Amino acid sequence: MKTSSFLRDCEEPLRRLMDENLKGVTVLLNRLGGHSVSGYPADAAWAIDLLPKVRSLILYRSADDDFPSSLTILFDSVTGQFLDVESIVFLCEGLVHTITGMLRKPPHVSIHQES
């Protein structure tokens, strides 16, 4: 039950965002504390601490002629010591909602008044 919720509410929406705007999502993941990593079977990979002691790895493969795009979110083996499965789903949903909102929000424009 939780696996289907995680796929539906976390991995699939984040995959669609990356399909639409990989560069924008990459910038936002970096802004949120993530960093690109290499050495994984993916076109792009990021390590990000979603909470202290809750490290995750996001692996994204873009679509090609034979396969659709895919995205997997993995967690450090100690994550289960700090959060239950339902909390992990909510945490990742929050990440997706944050990125979605930041992508939709126009850049901040600062208006200065001269005295």
C-alpha positions as CSV (number, residue, x, y, z in Angstrom):
1,M,0.0,0.0,0.0
2,K,2.7,2.5,1.0
3,T,4.8,1.5,-2.1
4,S,2.0,2.5,-4.5
5,S,1.5,5.8,-2.6
6,F,5.2,6.5,-2.8
7,L,5.3,5.9,-6.5
8,R,2.1,7.8,-7.2
9,D,2.7,10.8,-4.9
10,C,6.5,11.1,-4.9
11,E,8.4,9.5,-7.6
12,E,6.0,9.9,-10.5
13,P,5.3,13.6,-10.0
14,L,9.1,14.3,-9.6
15,R,9.8,12.3,-12.7
16,R,7.3,14.4,-14.7
17,L,8.8,17.6,-13.4
18,M,12.2,16.4,-14.5
19,D,10.8,15.4,-17.9
20,E,9.5,18.9,-18.4
21,N,12.3,20.9,-16.9
22,L,15.4,19.0,-15.8
23,K,17.6,22.1,-15.7
24,G,15.1,23.9,-13.5
25,V,14.7,21.0,-11.1
26,T,18.5,20.6,-10.9
27,V,18.9,24.2,-9.9
28,L,16.2,23.9,-7.2
29,L,17.6,20.6,-5.8
30,N,21.0,22.4,-5.5
31,R,19.3,25.3,-3.8
32,L,17.6,23.0,-1.4
33,G,20.9,21.5,-0.4
34,G,21.3,18.7,-2.9
35,H,24.3,18.1,-5.0
36,S,25.0,16.1,-8.2
37,V,26.7,12.8,-7.8
38,S,28.3,10.4,-10.2
39,G,28.8,6.7,-10.4
40,Y,25.2,5.6,-10.6
41,P,23.3,4.0,-13.5
42,A,21.4,7.1,-14.2
43,D,21.6,10.2,-16.5
44,A,21.5,12.4,-13.5
45,A,21.8,11.7,-9.7
46,W,21.6,13.9,-6.6
47,A,22.3,13.3,-3.0
48,I,20.1,15.4,-0.7
49,D,19.5,15.4,3.1
50,L,15.8,15.9,3.4
51,L,16.1,16.1,7.2
52,P,19.1,15.7,9.5
53,K,20.1,12.0,9.3
54,V,17.6,11.4,6.4
55,R,19.8,11.1,3.4
56,S,18.3,10.3,0.0
57,L,19.5,9.6,-3.5
58,I,17.5,10.6,-6.5
59,L,18.2,8.8,-9.7
60,Y,16.8,10.0,-13.0
61,R,17.0,8.4,-16.4
62,S,15.6,10.3,-19.4
63,A,13.5,8.7,-22.0
64,D,15.1,7.1,-25.1
65,D,13.9,5.3,-28.2
66,D,13.3,2.1,-26.2
67,F,12.3,3.1,-22.7
68,P,10.3,5.8,-21.0
69,S,12.0,8.1,-18.4
70,S,12.3,6.8,-14.9
71,L,13.0,8.1,-11.4
72,T,13.9,6.3,-8.2
73,I,14.3,7.8,-4.7
74,L,16.5,5.7,-2.4
75,F,17.3,6.3,1.3
76,D,20.2,5.6,3.5
77,S,19.9,2.4,5.5
78,V,19.5,4.3,8.8
79,T,16.5,6.3,7.7
80,G,14.1,3.7,9.2
81,Q,15.6,4.3,12.6
82,F,14.3,7.9,12.5
83,L,11.1,7.8,10.4
84,D,8.4,5.3,9.7
85,V,7.3,4.7,6.1
86,E,4.3,7.0,6.2
87,S,6.5,9.9,7.4
88,I,9.0,9.2,4.6
89,V,6.1,9.4,2.1
90,F,4.9,12.7,3.6
91,L,8.5,14.1,3.5
92,C,9.0,13.3,-0.1
93,E,5.6,14.7,-1.0
94,G,6.7,17.9,0.6
95,L,9.8,17.9,-1.5
96,V,7.7,17.5,-4.7
97,H,5.3,20.2,-3.6
98,T,8.2,22.6,-2.8
99,I,9.8,22.1,-6.1
100,T,6.5,22.4,-8.0
101,G,5.7,25.6,-6.2
102,M,9.2,27.0,-6.8
103,L,9.0,26.2,-10.6
104,R,5.7,27.9,-10.9
105,K,6.6,31.0,-8.9
106,P,8.0,33.9,-11.0
107,P,11.5,35.0,-10.1
108,H,11.6,37.5,-7.2
109,V,11.8,41.1,-8.4
110,S,13.2,43.6,-6.0
111,I,11.9,47.1,-6.3
112,H,13.9,49.8,-4.6
113,Q,12.6,53.3,-4.0
114,E,14.9,56.2,-4.2
115,S,14.7,58.8,-1.5
